[in-house]
């Protein structure tokens, strides 16, 4: 049920709003429910660490900011 709370829409405006609501509801019903959504590739934190960084060895603190 849709109720107009404010304003005075014309019948054309009300029909357009109702068409949008019905289209969204139909799209939501047609969407497959395959469980939780898989995150997009750009949001995957693993892409930032493409390869594992080796653990630091002895005296690695001295080579941190100095060229070899």
KOLLUMFI-70137 format. One record per residue: x, y, z of N, C-alpha, C in turn; residue in one letter; residue number from 1. Coordinates in steps of 0.02 Angstrom, whole numbers, plus 50000, padded with zeros to 5 digits. Atoms other than C-alpha are relative to their C-alpha. Layout:
BEGIN
+-------+-------+-------+-------+-------+-------+-------+-------+-------+------+------+
!  n.xx !  n.yy !  n.zz ! ca.xx ! ca.yy ! ca.zz !  c.xx !  c.yy !  c.zz ! dovo ! domi !
+-------+-------+-------+-------+-------+-------+-------+-------+-------+------+------+
!     X !     Y !     Z !     X !     Y !     Z !     X !     Y !     Z !    a !  NUM !
...
+-------+-------+-------+-------+-------+-------+-------+-------+-------+------+------+
END
This chain:
BEGIN
+-------+-------+-------+-------+-------+-------+-------+-------+-------+------+------+
!  n.xx !  n.yy !  n.zz ! ca.xx ! ca.yy ! ca.zz !  c.xx !  c.yy !  c.zz ! dovo ! domi !
+-------+-------+-------+-------+-------+-------+-------+-------+-------+------+------+
! 50042 ! 49941 ! 50000 ! 50000 ! 50000 ! 50000 ! 50044 ! 50062 ! 50000 !    x !    1 !
! 49963 ! 49938 ! 50005 ! 50063 ! 50171 ! 49953 ! 49955 ! 50057 ! 50023 !    x !    2 !
! 50039 ! 49945 ! 49973 ! 50006 ! 50326 ! 50045 ! 50039 ! 50064 ! 49989 !    x !    3 !
! 49969 ! 49935 ! 50009 ! 50043 ! 50506 ! 49998 ! 49993 ! 50038 ! 50066 !    x !    4 !
! 50000 ! 49967 ! 49935 ! 50094 ! 50595 ! 50157 ! 50000 ! 50076 ! 49992 !    x !    5 !
! 49997 ! 49928 ! 50011 ! 50133 ! 50768 ! 50089 ! 49991 ! 50015 ! 49926 !    x !    6 !
! 50008 ! 49978 ! 50069 ! 50094 ! 50864 ! 49934 ! 49936 ! 49976 ! 49969 !    x !    7 !
! 50059 ! 50018 ! 50037 ! 49962 ! 50841 ! 49804 ! 50021 ! 49978 ! 49930 !    x !    8 !
! 49975 ! 50020 ! 50066 ! 50031 ! 50736 ! 49660 ! 49943 ! 49993 ! 49950 !    x !    9 !
! 50049 ! 50010 ! 50054 ! 49942 ! 50731 ! 49494 ! 49994 ! 49925 ! 49989 !    x !   10 !
! 50006 ! 50072 ! 50014 ! 49878 ! 50562 ! 49436 ! 50058 ! 49973 ! 49959 !    x !   11 !
! 49943 ! 50022 ! 50041 ! 50021 ! 50554 ! 49310 ! 50062 ! 49991 ! 50044 !    x !   12 !
! 49943 ! 50006 ! 49955 ! 50152 ! 50585 ! 49446 ! 49993 ! 49939 ! 50045 !    x !   13 !
! 50012 ! 50057 ! 49957 ! 50073 ! 50455 ! 49558 ! 50009 ! 49934 ! 49961 !    x !   14 !
! 49992 ! 50059 ! 50041 ! 50067 ! 50329 ! 49415 ! 50074 ! 49987 ! 49985 !    x !   15 !
! 49928 ! 50008 ! 50013 ! 50252 ! 50361 ! 49376 ! 50035 ! 49973 ! 50061 !    x !   16 !
! 49969 ! 50024 ! 49938 ! 50302 ! 50336 ! 49557 ! 49982 ! 49927 ! 50013 !    x !   17 !
! 50022 ! 50069 ! 49990 ! 50199 ! 50177 ! 49568 ! 50034 ! 49953 ! 49950 !    x !   18 !
! 49966 ! 50041 ! 50049 ! 50278 ! 50111 ! 49408 ! 50072 ! 49986 ! 50021 !    x !   19 !
! 49931 ! 50009 ! 49976 ! 50453 ! 50137 ! 49481 ! 50001 ! 49950 ! 50057 !    x !   20 !
! 50001 ! 50045 ! 49942 ! 50407 ! 50049 ! 49643 ! 49985 ! 49928 ! 49977 !    x !   21 !
! 50017 ! 50067 ! 50024 ! 50329 ! 49902 ! 49550 ! 50058 ! 49969 ! 49960 !    x !   22 !
! 49943 ! 50026 ! 50038 ! 50480 ! 49886 ! 49433 ! 50056 ! 49978 ! 50047 !    x !   23 !
! 49949 ! 50019 ! 49951 ! 50599 ! 49884 ! 49582 ! 49981 ! 49936 ! 50036 !    x !   24 !
! 50023 ! 50060 ! 49966 ! 50494 ! 49752 ! 49669 ! 50006 ! 49940 ! 49955 !    x !   25 !
! 49994 ! 50056 ! 50048 ! 50490 ! 49644 ! 49512 ! 50073 ! 49981 ! 49990 !    x !   26 !
! 49929 ! 50015 ! 50008 ! 50679 ! 49659 ! 49493 ! 50027 ! 49964 ! 50062 !    x !   27 !
! 49977 ! 50032 ! 49938 ! 50705 ! 49610 ! 49675 ! 49975 ! 49928 ! 50003 !    x !   28 !
! 50026 ! 50068 ! 50001 ! 50593 ! 49457 ! 49652 ! 50037 ! 49956 ! 49950 !    x !   29 !
! 49967 ! 50038 ! 50053 ! 50685 ! 49405 ! 49494 ! 50074 ! 49986 ! 50015 !    x !   30 !
! 49930 ! 50009 ! 49984 ! 50858 ! 49418 ! 49574 ! 50011 ! 49932 ! 50033 !    x !   31 !
! 49987 ! 50066 ! 49969 ! 50934 ! 49248 ! 49615 ! 50028 ! 50008 ! 50070 !    x !   32 !
! 49975 ! 50000 ! 49932 ! 50965 ! 49213 ! 49798 ! 50051 ! 49944 ! 50006 !    x !   33 !
! 49948 ! 50049 ! 49998 ! 51131 ! 49123 ! 49791 ! 50041 ! 50003 ! 50064 !    x !   34 !
! 49963 ! 49994 ! 49937 ! 51182 ! 49158 ! 49970 ! 50032 ! 50069 ! 50004 !    x !   35 !
! 49968 ! 49935 ! 49992 ! 51297 ! 49298 ! 50023 ! 50035 ! 50021 ! 49935 !    x !   36 !
! 49969 ! 49973 ! 50061 ! 51362 ! 49410 ! 49885 ! 50075 ! 49995 ! 50004 !    x !   37 !
! 49927 ! 50003 ! 50005 ! 51541 ! 49387 ! 49828 ! 50025 ! 50071 ! 49990 !    x !   38 !
! 49976 ! 49931 ! 50009 ! 51639 ! 49549 ! 49848 ! 50033 ! 50009 ! 49932 !    x !   39 !
! 49969 ! 49984 ! 50063 ! 51699 ! 49633 ! 49691 ! 50076 ! 49995 ! 50007 !    x !   40 !
! 49928 ! 50008 ! 49999 ! 51881 ! 49611 ! 49643 ! 50036 ! 50062 ! 50027 !    x !   41 !
! 49967 ! 49940 ! 49978 ! 51924 ! 49793 ! 49678 ! 49997 ! 50007 ! 50076 !    x !   42 !
! 50007 ! 49994 ! 49928 ! 51866 ! 49773 ! 49859 ! 50037 ! 49944 ! 50036 !    x !   43 !
! 49966 ! 50057 ! 49969 ! 51968 ! 49615 ! 49890 ! 50066 ! 50023 ! 50029 !    x !   44 !
! 49937 ! 49978 ! 49970 ! 52107 ! 49653 ! 50015 ! 50060 ! 49959 ! 49977 !    x !   45 !
! 49944 ! 50042 ! 50022 ! 52211 ! 49510 ! 49945 ! 50035 ! 50029 ! 49939 !    x !   46 !
! 49967 ! 49972 ! 50060 ! 52245 ! 49609 ! 49786 ! 50055 ! 50049 ! 50019 !    x !   47 !
! 49948 ! 49954 ! 49979 ! 52348 ! 49733 ! 49886 ! 50064 ! 49963 ! 50019 !    x !   48 !
! 49943 ! 50041 ! 49981 ! 52463 ! 49595 ! 49947 ! 50004 ! 49942 ! 49951 !    x !   49 !
! 49998 ! 50051 ! 50053 ! 52490 ! 49501 ! 49784 ! 50048 ! 49944 ! 50018 !    x !   50 !
! 49952 ! 50051 ! 49979 ! 52641 ! 49411 ! 49853 ! 50016 ! 50011 ! 50074 !    x !   51 !
! 49985 ! 49995 ! 49928 ! 52686 ! 49373 ! 50032 ! 50069 ! 50031 ! 50010 !    x !   52 !
! 49937 ! 49968 ! 49984 ! 52823 ! 49480 ! 50106 ! 50038 ! 49953 ! 50047 !    x !   53 !
! 49962 ! 50045 ! 49956 ! 52963 ! 49376 ! 50182 ! 50009 ! 50031 ! 50069 !    x !   54 !
! 49989 ! 49977 ! 49931 ! 52990 ! 49387 ! 50368 ! 50069 ! 50033 ! 50004 !    x !   55 !
! 49936 ! 49967 ! 49994 ! 53130 ! 49506 ! 50418 ! 50051 ! 49955 ! 50035 !    x !   56 !
! 49947 ! 50040 ! 49971 ! 53296 ! 49427 ! 50461 ! 50038 ! 50040 ! 50052 !    x !   57 !
! 49959 ! 49964 ! 49951 ! 53430 ! 49474 ! 50586 ! 50029 ! 50064 ! 49971 !    x !   58 !
! 49973 ! 49934 ! 50019 ! 53489 ! 49654 ! 50577 ! 49961 ! 50033 ! 49944 !    x !   59 !
! 50039 ! 49971 ! 50054 ! 53350 ! 49697 ! 50456 ! 49981 ! 50073 ! 50015 !    x !   60 !
! 50016 ! 49932 ! 49982 ! 53314 ! 49856 ! 50553 ! 50051 ! 50049 ! 49971 !    x !   61 !
! 49948 ! 49956 ! 50027 ! 53479 ! 49927 ! 50491 ! 49996 ! 50010 ! 49925 !    x !   62 !
! 50007 ! 49994 ! 50072 ! 53434 ! 49899 ! 50309 ! 49932 ! 50027 ! 49979 !    x !   63 !
! 50069 ! 49981 ! 50015 ! 53259 ! 49968 ! 50321 ! 49997 ! 50059 ! 49952 !    x !   64 !
! 50007 ! 49940 ! 50041 ! 53285 ! 50141 ! 50246 ! 50065 ! 50017 ! 49962 !    x !   65 !
! 49937 ! 49984 ! 50032 ! 53462 ! 50132 ! 50178 ! 50009 ! 49958 ! 49937 !    x !   66 !
! 49989 ! 50040 ! 50060 ! 53506 ! 50080 ! 50001 ! 50055 ! 49948 ! 50012 !    x !   67 !
! 49951 ! 50055 ! 49991 ! 53607 ! 49920 ! 49985 ! 50068 ! 50017 ! 49978 !    x !   68 !
+-------+-------+-------+-------+-------+-------+-------+-------+-------+------+------+
END
